């Protein structure tokens, strides 16, 4: 959720609404409300749905997974979001995120 929230906050300056996912309360996970634009809401909903459907335990990193579940535009968009947000976090003090780039 954090990656989509960062991406949306930095790139989409229009109208945003509170993100909700019918299967669970977002505040229980992140301890705060997440506000996203409509496109990022769709992307995060798709991502959470795919995560819940993931047959792997433990779940591997998506880029190393043999069964790619993201389809079409969602795959390229989530890559864009992950790349942007990962670098944003590194530039803002999360140096530990570099580990994921070289893993």
VMD Tcl script that draws the C-alpha trace (Angstrom):
set ca {
  {0.00 0.00 0.00}
  {2.81 2.37 0.89}
  {4.31 2.28 -2.61}
  {1.00 3.16 -4.30}
  {0.33 5.85 -1.70}
  {3.73 7.49 -2.34}
  {3.35 7.27 -6.12}
  {-0.15 8.74 -6.07}
  {0.79 11.52 -3.65}
  {3.76 12.61 -5.74}
  {2.25 12.22 -9.22}
  {-1.53 12.66 -9.06}
  {-2.59 16.01 -7.66}
  {-6.29 15.83 -8.52}
  {-9.23 14.69 -6.45}
  {-8.65 11.76 -4.09}
  {-10.84 9.66 -1.88}
  {-10.34 7.29 1.03}
  {-9.24 3.85 -0.15}
  {-11.38 0.94 1.02}
  {-11.20 -2.78 0.40}
  {-14.29 -4.75 1.36}
  {-12.45 -7.76 2.81}
  {-10.72 -5.86 5.62}
  {-10.35 -2.45 7.22}
  {-7.32 -0.59 5.83}
  {-6.78 1.28 9.12}
  {-6.20 -2.08 10.83}
  {-3.21 -2.68 8.56}
  {-1.66 0.76 8.11}
  {-3.02 2.56 11.21}
  {-4.20 5.45 9.02}
  {-6.51 6.26 6.17}
  {-5.02 6.05 2.68}
  {-6.23 8.61 0.11}
  {-5.80 7.72 -3.55}
  {-7.02 8.85 -6.95}
  {-9.35 6.59 -8.91}
  {-6.58 5.03 -11.04}
  {-4.39 4.22 -8.03}
  {-7.42 2.85 -6.16}
  {-8.02 0.44 -9.06}
  {-4.35 -0.56 -9.13}
  {-4.16 -1.17 -5.38}
  {-7.44 -3.12 -5.37}
  {-6.12 -5.31 -8.18}
  {-2.81 -5.78 -6.35}
  {-4.46 -6.75 -3.07}
  {-6.75 -9.16 -4.89}
  {-3.79 -10.81 -6.64}
  {-1.92 -11.02 -3.33}
  {-4.85 -12.79 -1.70}
  {-4.99 -15.24 -4.62}
  {-1.22 -15.94 -4.56}
  {-0.67 -19.71 -4.35}
  {2.88 -19.40 -3.02}
  {3.81 -19.61 0.64}
  {6.02 -17.83 1.34}
  {5.20 -15.36 -1.40}
  {8.26 -14.58 -3.57}
  {9.09 -11.14 -4.92}
  {6.84 -10.61 -7.94}
  {9.76 -9.97 -10.30}
  {11.20 -13.40 -9.42}
  {7.93 -15.32 -9.44}
  {7.38 -18.03 -12.06}
  {3.61 -17.51 -12.17}
  {3.14 -13.87 -13.15}
  {-0.35 -12.89 -12.01}
  {-0.35 -9.21 -13.00}
  {-1.84 -8.89 -16.47}
  {-1.74 -6.26 -19.20}
  {-1.53 -2.64 -18.15}
  {-1.49 -3.55 -14.46}
  {1.91 -5.23 -14.83}
  {3.60 -2.22 -16.43}
  {1.88 0.21 -14.07}
  {2.88 -1.65 -10.90}
  {6.47 -1.79 -12.15}
  {6.39 1.98 -12.68}
  {4.92 2.52 -9.20}
  {7.45 0.21 -7.51}
  {10.42 1.81 -9.30}
  {9.32 5.37 -8.55}
  {8.34 4.75 -4.94}
  {11.41 2.63 -4.18}
  {13.73 5.38 -5.38}
  {11.66 8.00 -3.57}
  {12.05 6.08 -0.31}
  {15.82 5.70 -0.83}
  {16.17 9.44 -1.51}
  {14.22 10.17 1.68}
  {16.28 8.07 4.06}
  {15.21 4.46 3.48}
  {18.65 3.25 2.38}
  {17.63 -0.29 3.37}
  {15.41 -0.31 0.26}
  {18.55 -0.61 -1.90}
  {18.78 -4.21 -0.74}
  {15.68 -5.06 -2.77}
  {17.15 -3.64 -5.97}
  {20.16 -5.92 -5.81}
  {18.38 -9.01 -4.55}
}
mol new
graphics top color blue
foreach p $ca { graphics top sphere $p radius 0.5 }
foreach p [lrange $ca 0 end-1] q [lrange $ca 1 end] { graphics top cylinder $p $q radius 0.2 }
display resetview
